[in-house]
Amino acid sequence: MHAQAVKLREDAFVAASRHNDRPMDHDRRQHKRARTVPAMAPRPTIKNIAERCGVHPSTVSRALSPDMKHLVADDVARRIHATANALGYRLNLAAAALRTGRSGLIGVLVPDIADPGFPPILSGVADQLDAAGYATIVVDVGAHGSQQQFVDRLIGRGVDGLVLATVSLRDSIVKHCLDAGIPAVLVNRLDGSARLSSVASDDAAGMRLAVEHLVELGHVSIGHVAGPPDVSTGARRRAGFEASAARAGLGASATAVEIAASYTREAGHAAALRLLGRKQPPSAIVAANDLLALGVYDALAACGLKCPIDVSVVGHNDMPYVDMLSPPLTTVRIAQRDMGEMAAKLVLQHIATPAAKREHIVLAPELIVRGSTAAARS
C-alpha cells in the first residue's frame, strides 16, 4: 500500500512539471482537499454503555454475555441491551473467544440440504442455539463429500460442538469426534454402538402405524421400499416393517422388500418398479421416506396404475408440501422441529458439562391419513 502511495505522488509530481503554468496556490488547495478525510467515530465500548446506564462495566459484560446474563436483573439487562443497540455496540467475538475459550459456533452436518425433510430439523436446531447465544454453521456434505474433512475444518475454526445428521450405523466419524474431544450429538440418525447422544424418531412404531393402517383397509399384499441399509432409518424402518407385517399375520411372500440405493426420488422410482414388476405385485407400498414415496408415484404412473385405486402408498416423515401432491400423501409424521430443538439442547448440555451422560431420546411418530390410501380392491 505504501509503495502504491509513493507511485501516485511521483505521477503527480511529473504531471505538475509538465503543466507548470498552473498557479502554485491552486495546486496546494487541490492537494489539501485530496488529503481531507472525514474522521471516523470511535467504536462504542462496554465502558461507554456502563456510563450511559450508570452501572459498572462488569455488569454490562454479564448482561451482554449469553452465559452470564441470568446474573443481571431483567430490567437492568433490558436497559443495557437497549443502550448497546442505540450506540451501535457489537460484541468482539474474537476477543470473547480468547477470553472464554468458546467461539459461540456450532457446526451442523446434513447429508443433502435440498432434501425437504431437513429444513424443519435445522430450524429447530438454529432457533434453540440462537436463544442460547450461539450461531449455526450448516454444512451440506452431499453424496461425495468427506465427513471427516468437514468435521476437521469445523474443529479447526473453533466450533464448540457438532450436530450430525449424516452418520451411518458403523461410522468412523463417531470415533473421530470422540478422539478429538468435541461435543457431538446425532439427530435423525443413530450409530450402531450408541457412543454419542442422539435424538431420533421411533422408526419401529412408525412402521407399525403404516402397516396396521393398510391391514385395516384390507390389504394383504404390502411391499416396502426400504432406505439404504447402512443408515439407521433405512435399517430400523425395514426391521419395523417386517416385524409389523409378521404381527399382522402376513407371510414373507406377501411382504416383498426392495432396497433403494439412496433417499432420492429416482432411487424410489427404481425400487418401486422392481416391486411392481413381480409376478404378484403388492396392492400397497410403504416407503421408508417421503422422497422415496414420490418415486413410487412416478413408478405407478409409468406402469399405467393409479394411486390409490390400484395401489395405496404410505410415506414417512411428512416433509413439507406432501399434502399438496395428487393424491395428497398418507405418511408417518415425525417430530422434525422437536428433534432439532432437543439435539441443540443436548449439544449445549455436553458443552457445559463434558462428563454428562449420553442420552438417547426417541420421539413418538403420528400417522397422517390423506388421499393416497384406500380400501383394497376385492
C-alpha positions as CSV (number, residue, x, y, z in Angstrom):
1,M,0.0,0.0,0.0
2,H,2.9,2.3,0.9
3,A,4.6,1.6,-2.5
4,Q,1.4,2.4,-4.3
5,A,1.1,5.8,-2.5
6,V,4.6,6.7,-3.4
7,K,4.0,6.0,-7.1
8,L,0.9,8.2,-7.1
9,R,2.9,11.0,-5.6
10,E,5.6,10.6,-8.2
11,D,3.0,10.7,-11.0
12,A,1.5,13.8,-9.5
13,F,5.0,15.4,-9.5
14,V,5.6,14.6,-13.1
15,A,2.2,16.0,-14.1
16,A,2.9,19.2,-12.2
17,S,6.3,19.6,-14.0
18,R,4.6,19.2,-17.4
19,H,1.9,21.8,-16.6
20,N,3.9,24.3,-14.6
21,D,1.8,27.1,-16.0
22,R,-0.9,26.3,-13.3
23,P,-0.8,28.6,-10.3
24,M,1.0,27.0,-7.3
25,D,-1.6,28.1,-4.8
26,H,-4.3,26.2,-6.8
27,D,-2.2,23.0,-6.7
28,R,-1.8,23.4,-2.9
29,R,-5.5,23.8,-2.5
30,Q,-6.2,20.7,-4.6
31,H,-3.6,18.7,-2.7
32,K,-5.1,19.8,0.6
33,R,-8.6,18.9,-0.4
34,A,-7.5,15.5,-1.7
35,R,-6.0,14.7,1.7
36,T,-9.0,15.7,3.7
37,V,-10.7,12.6,5.2
38,P,-13.7,12.6,7.5
39,A,-12.9,11.5,11.0
40,M,-14.3,8.1,11.9
41,A,-16.3,7.9,15.0
42,P,-14.7,5.7,17.7
43,R,-16.3,2.3,18.2
44,P,-18.5,2.2,21.3
45,T,-17.1,0.2,24.3
46,I,-18.5,-1.5,27.3
47,K,-17.3,1.4,29.3
48,N,-19.4,3.8,27.2
49,I,-22.5,1.7,27.8
50,A,-21.8,1.5,31.5
51,E,-21.5,5.3,31.8
52,R,-24.8,5.8,29.9
53,C,-26.6,3.2,32.2
54,G,-25.0,4.2,35.4
55,V,-23.7,0.7,36.1
56,H,-20.3,-0.9,36.5
57,P,-18.6,-2.2,33.3
58,S,-18.6,-5.8,34.7
59,T,-22.4,-5.6,34.9
60,V,-22.6,-4.7,31.2
61,S,-20.3,-7.6,30.4
62,R,-22.5,-10.0,32.3
63,A,-25.7,-8.6,30.7
64,L,-24.3,-9.0,27.2
65,S,-22.9,-12.5,27.8
66,P,-25.4,-15.3,26.9
67,D,-23.8,-17.5,29.6
68,M,-24.0,-14.8,32.4
69,K,-27.0,-12.6,31.6
70,H,-29.1,-14.5,34.1
71,L,-26.9,-12.9,36.8
72,V,-28.3,-9.4,36.0
73,A,-31.8,-8.2,36.9
74,D,-34.1,-8.3,33.9
75,D,-34.9,-4.5,33.9
76,V,-31.2,-3.6,34.1
77,A,-30.3,-6.1,31.3
78,R,-33.0,-4.7,29.1
79,R,-31.7,-1.1,29.7
80,I,-28.2,-2.3,28.9
81,H,-29.2,-4.0,25.7
82,A,-31.2,-1.0,24.6
83,T,-28.3,1.3,25.2
84,A,-25.9,-1.1,23.4
85,N,-28.2,-1.1,20.4
86,A,-28.6,2.7,20.4
87,L,-24.8,3.1,20.4
88,G,-24.3,0.5,17.8
89,Y,-22.2,-1.7,20.1
90,R,-21.1,-5.0,18.6
91,L,-19.5,-7.8,20.6
92,N,-16.0,-8.6,19.6
93,L,-16.4,-12.3,19.1
94,A,-12.7,-13.0,18.5
95,A,-11.8,-11.3,21.8
96,A,-14.6,-13.1,23.6
97,A,-13.4,-16.4,22.2
98,L,-9.9,-15.8,23.5
99,R,-11.3,-14.8,26.9
100,T,-13.8,-17.6,27.4
101,G,-12.3,-20.4,25.3
102,R,-15.5,-20.7,23.3
103,S,-16.4,-19.4,19.8
104,G,-20.2,-19.4,20.2
105,L,-20.4,-21.5,17.0
106,I,-22.0,-24.9,16.4
107,G,-21.4,-27.0,13.3
108,V,-24.3,-28.9,11.8
109,L,-23.7,-31.5,9.1
110,V,-26.6,-32.6,6.8
111,P,-26.4,-35.2,4.0
112,D,-28.4,-33.2,1.5
113,I,-29.6,-29.6,2.1
114,A,-32.0,-30.0,-0.8
115,D,-33.9,-32.7,1.0
116,P,-37.2,-31.0,2.2
117,G,-37.1,-33.1,5.4
118,F,-34.1,-31.3,6.8
119,P,-35.1,-27.6,7.0
120,P,-37.6,-28.2,9.9
121,I,-34.8,-30.0,11.8
122,L,-32.4,-27.2,11.0
123,S,-34.9,-24.6,12.1
124,G,-35.3,-26.3,15.5
125,V,-31.5,-26.5,15.9
126,A,-30.9,-22.9,14.9
127,D,-33.7,-21.4,17.0
128,Q,-32.6,-23.2,20.1
129,L,-29.0,-22.3,19.7
130,D,-29.8,-18.7,18.9
131,A,-31.7,-18.4,22.1
132,A,-28.6,-19.6,23.9
133,G,-26.4,-17.1,22.1
134,Y,-24.9,-19.5,19.6
135,A,-24.6,-19.2,15.8
136,T,-25.0,-22.2,13.5
137,I,-22.7,-23.2,10.6
138,V,-24.6,-25.6,8.3
139,V,-22.5,-27.9,6.1
140,D,-24.1,-29.8,3.2
141,V,-21.9,-32.9,2.9
142,G,-23.5,-34.2,-0.3
143,A,-23.2,-37.6,-1.9
144,H,-19.5,-37.5,-2.4
145,G,-18.3,-35.2,0.4
146,S,-15.9,-36.3,3.2
147,Q,-17.5,-36.0,6.7
148,Q,-14.1,-36.2,8.3
149,Q,-12.7,-33.3,6.2
150,F,-15.7,-31.2,7.0
151,V,-15.5,-32.0,10.7
152,D,-11.8,-31.2,10.8
153,R,-12.4,-27.9,9.1
154,L,-15.1,-27.0,11.6
155,I,-12.9,-28.0,14.6
156,G,-10.1,-26.0,13.0
157,R,-12.4,-23.0,13.0
158,G,-13.0,-23.5,16.7
159,V,-16.7,-24.7,16.8
160,D,-17.8,-25.5,20.3
161,G,-19.8,-28.6,19.2
162,L,-21.3,-30.6,16.4
163,V,-24.8,-31.8,15.4
164,L,-24.6,-34.7,12.9
165,A,-27.4,-35.8,10.7
166,T,-25.0,-37.7,8.4
167,V,-23.8,-40.7,10.5
168,S,-24.2,-44.3,9.3
169,L,-24.6,-47.3,11.6
170,R,-20.9,-48.1,11.7
171,D,-19.3,-44.8,11.0
172,S,-15.7,-43.9,11.7
173,I,-16.6,-40.3,12.2
174,V,-18.1,-41.2,15.6
175,K,-14.7,-42.3,16.9
176,H,-13.1,-39.4,15.2
177,C,-15.2,-37.0,17.2
178,L,-14.7,-38.8,20.4
179,D,-10.9,-38.8,19.9
180,A,-11.0,-35.1,19.1
181,G,-12.9,-34.4,22.3
182,I,-15.5,-32.3,20.5
183,P,-19.1,-32.5,21.9
184,A,-21.2,-34.1,19.3
185,V,-24.8,-35.2,19.0
186,L,-26.7,-37.2,16.4
187,V,-30.1,-36.1,15.0
188,N,-32.4,-38.3,13.0
189,R,-29.6,-40.8,12.9
190,L,-28.2,-43.5,15.3
191,D,-24.8,-45.2,15.3
192,G,-24.7,-48.9,16.0
193,S,-22.7,-48.7,19.2
194,A,-24.7,-45.8,20.7
195,R,-21.5,-43.9,21.6
196,L,-22.9,-40.4,21.0
197,S,-26.1,-38.9,22.4
198,S,-28.9,-38.9,19.9
199,V,-32.4,-37.7,19.1
200,A,-34.5,-39.8,16.6
201,S,-38.0,-40.9,15.9
202,D,-39.3,-44.3,16.9
203,D,-38.9,-45.9,13.5
204,A,-40.4,-49.3,14.5
205,A,-43.6,-47.5,15.9
206,G,-43.9,-45.5,12.6
207,M,-43.8,-48.7,10.5
208,R,-46.3,-50.3,12.8
209,L,-48.7,-47.4,12.3
210,A,-48.3,-47.7,8.5
211,V,-48.8,-51.4,8.3
212,E,-51.8,-51.5,10.7
213,H,-53.5,-48.8,8.7
214,L,-53.1,-50.7,5.5
215,V,-54.2,-54.0,7.1
216,E,-57.3,-52.3,8.4
217,L,-58.1,-51.2,4.8
218,G,-58.0,-54.9,3.8
219,H,-54.5,-55.0,2.1
220,V,-52.9,-58.5,2.4
221,S,-50.0,-57.9,0.0
222,I,-47.9,-54.9,1.1
223,G,-44.5,-54.0,-0.4
224,H,-41.8,-51.9,1.2
225,V,-39.3,-49.6,-0.5
226,A,-36.6,-49.6,2.1
227,G,-33.9,-47.0,2.7
228,P,-30.2,-47.6,2.5
229,P,-29.3,-50.4,5.0
230,D,-26.2,-48.7,6.3
231,V,-28.3,-45.8,7.6
232,S,-30.2,-46.2,10.9
233,T,-33.5,-45.0,9.4
234,G,-33.2,-47.5,6.5
235,A,-32.3,-50.5,8.7
236,R,-34.7,-49.8,11.5
237,R,-37.7,-48.9,9.4
238,R,-37.2,-52.1,7.4
239,A,-37.0,-54.1,10.6
240,G,-40.1,-52.4,11.9
241,F,-42.0,-53.1,8.6
242,E,-41.1,-56.8,8.7
243,A,-42.0,-57.2,12.4
244,S,-45.3,-55.4,11.9
245,A,-46.2,-57.4,8.9
246,A,-45.4,-60.7,10.7
247,R,-47.5,-59.5,13.7
248,A,-50.4,-58.9,11.3
249,G,-50.1,-62.4,10.0
250,L,-48.7,-61.5,6.6
251,G,-46.2,-64.0,5.2
252,A,-42.9,-63.2,3.6
253,S,-44.3,-63.8,0.1
254,A,-46.9,-61.1,0.8
255,T,-44.4,-58.5,2.1
256,A,-41.8,-58.0,-0.6
257,V,-39.0,-55.6,0.1
258,E,-36.9,-53.7,-2.4
259,I,-33.9,-51.5,-1.2
260,A,-33.4,-48.0,-2.6
261,A,-29.8,-47.1,-3.1
262,S,-30.3,-43.6,-1.6
263,Y,-33.0,-41.4,-0.2
264,T,-33.9,-39.9,-3.5
265,R,-37.0,-39.8,-5.7
266,E,-35.0,-41.5,-8.5
267,A,-34.0,-44.4,-6.2
268,G,-37.6,-44.8,-5.0
269,H,-38.8,-44.9,-8.6
270,A,-36.3,-47.7,-9.5
271,A,-37.1,-49.8,-6.3
272,A,-40.9,-49.4,-6.9
273,L,-40.6,-50.6,-10.5
274,R,-39.0,-53.7,-9.2
275,L,-41.8,-54.3,-6.7
276,L,-44.5,-53.7,-9.4
277,G,-42.7,-56.0,-11.8
278,R,-43.1,-59.0,-9.6
279,K,-45.4,-61.8,-10.6
280,Q,-47.7,-60.9,-7.7
281,P,-47.3,-57.1,-7.2
282,P,-48.4,-55.6,-3.9
283,S,-51.7,-53.7,-3.6
284,A,-50.0,-51.2,-1.2
285,I,-46.5,-49.9,-0.8
286,V,-44.9,-48.4,2.3
287,A,-41.9,-46.2,1.6
288,A,-39.1,-45.5,4.1
289,N,-39.4,-41.8,3.5
290,D,-41.4,-39.3,1.5
291,L,-38.9,-38.7,-1.3
292,L,-39.0,-42.5,-1.9
293,A,-42.8,-42.2,-1.9
294,L,-42.6,-39.6,-4.7
295,G,-40.6,-42.1,-6.7
296,V,-43.3,-44.7,-6.0
297,Y,-45.8,-42.2,-7.5
298,D,-43.6,-41.9,-10.6
299,A,-43.4,-45.7,-11.0
300,L,-47.1,-46.1,-10.7
301,A,-47.6,-43.6,-13.5
302,A,-45.0,-45.3,-15.6
303,C,-46.9,-48.6,-15.2
304,G,-50.3,-47.0,-16.0
305,L,-51.5,-47.6,-12.4
306,K,-53.4,-45.1,-10.3
307,C,-53.0,-44.3,-6.6
308,P,-54.9,-45.2,-4.5
309,I,-57.3,-47.0,-6.9
310,D,-54.8,-49.6,-7.9
311,V,-52.0,-49.2,-5.3
312,S,-52.1,-47.4,-2.0
313,V,-48.9,-45.6,-0.9
314,V,-47.7,-44.6,2.6
315,G,-44.6,-42.3,3.1
316,H,-42.6,-41.5,6.2
317,N,-41.5,-38.1,7.7
318,D,-44.3,-35.8,6.5
319,M,-41.9,-33.5,4.8
320,P,-43.3,-30.1,3.6
321,Y,-45.8,-30.0,0.7
322,V,-46.6,-33.7,0.6
323,D,-50.2,-32.6,1.4
324,M,-50.3,-30.8,-2.0
325,L,-49.4,-33.9,-4.0
326,S,-52.1,-35.6,-6.2
327,P,-53.2,-37.5,-4.3
328,P,-52.1,-36.0,-1.0
329,L,-49.7,-38.4,0.6
330,T,-50.7,-40.5,3.6
331,T,-47.5,-40.6,5.7
332,V,-45.9,-41.1,9.1
333,R,-45.2,-37.7,10.7
334,I,-42.0,-37.4,12.7
335,A,-41.5,-34.5,15.1
336,Q,-38.7,-32.9,13.0
337,R,-38.6,-29.5,14.6
338,D,-38.8,-31.0,18.1
339,M,-35.9,-33.3,17.1
340,G,-33.8,-30.3,16.1
341,E,-34.6,-28.4,19.3
342,M,-33.7,-31.4,21.5
343,A,-30.5,-32.1,19.6
344,A,-29.4,-28.5,20.2
345,K,-30.2,-28.8,23.9
346,L,-28.2,-32.0,24.1
347,V,-25.1,-30.5,22.5
348,L,-25.3,-27.4,24.7
349,Q,-25.5,-29.7,27.7
350,H,-22.4,-31.6,26.6
351,I,-20.6,-28.3,26.1
352,A,-21.4,-27.1,29.5
353,T,-20.8,-30.5,31.2
354,P,-18.3,-32.6,29.2
355,A,-18.8,-35.5,31.5
356,A,-22.6,-35.6,31.1
357,K,-24.1,-39.0,30.5
358,R,-25.1,-39.9,27.0
359,E,-28.8,-39.6,26.3
360,H,-30.9,-41.3,23.6
361,I,-34.2,-39.5,23.0
362,V,-36.8,-41.3,21.0
363,L,-39.9,-39.3,19.8
364,A,-43.3,-40.8,19.1
365,P,-44.5,-40.6,15.4
366,E,-48.0,-40.0,14.2
367,L,-49.9,-41.4,11.2
368,I,-51.4,-38.6,8.9
369,V,-54.0,-40.2,6.7
370,R,-54.6,-38.4,3.4
371,G,-55.7,-39.4,0.0
372,S,-53.0,-41.9,-1.1
373,T,-54.5,-44.9,0.8
374,A,-57.8,-46.6,0.2
375,A,-59.6,-49.9,0.8
376,A,-58.0,-52.8,-1.1
377,R,-59.8,-53.8,-4.3
378,S,-61.7,-57.1,-3.9
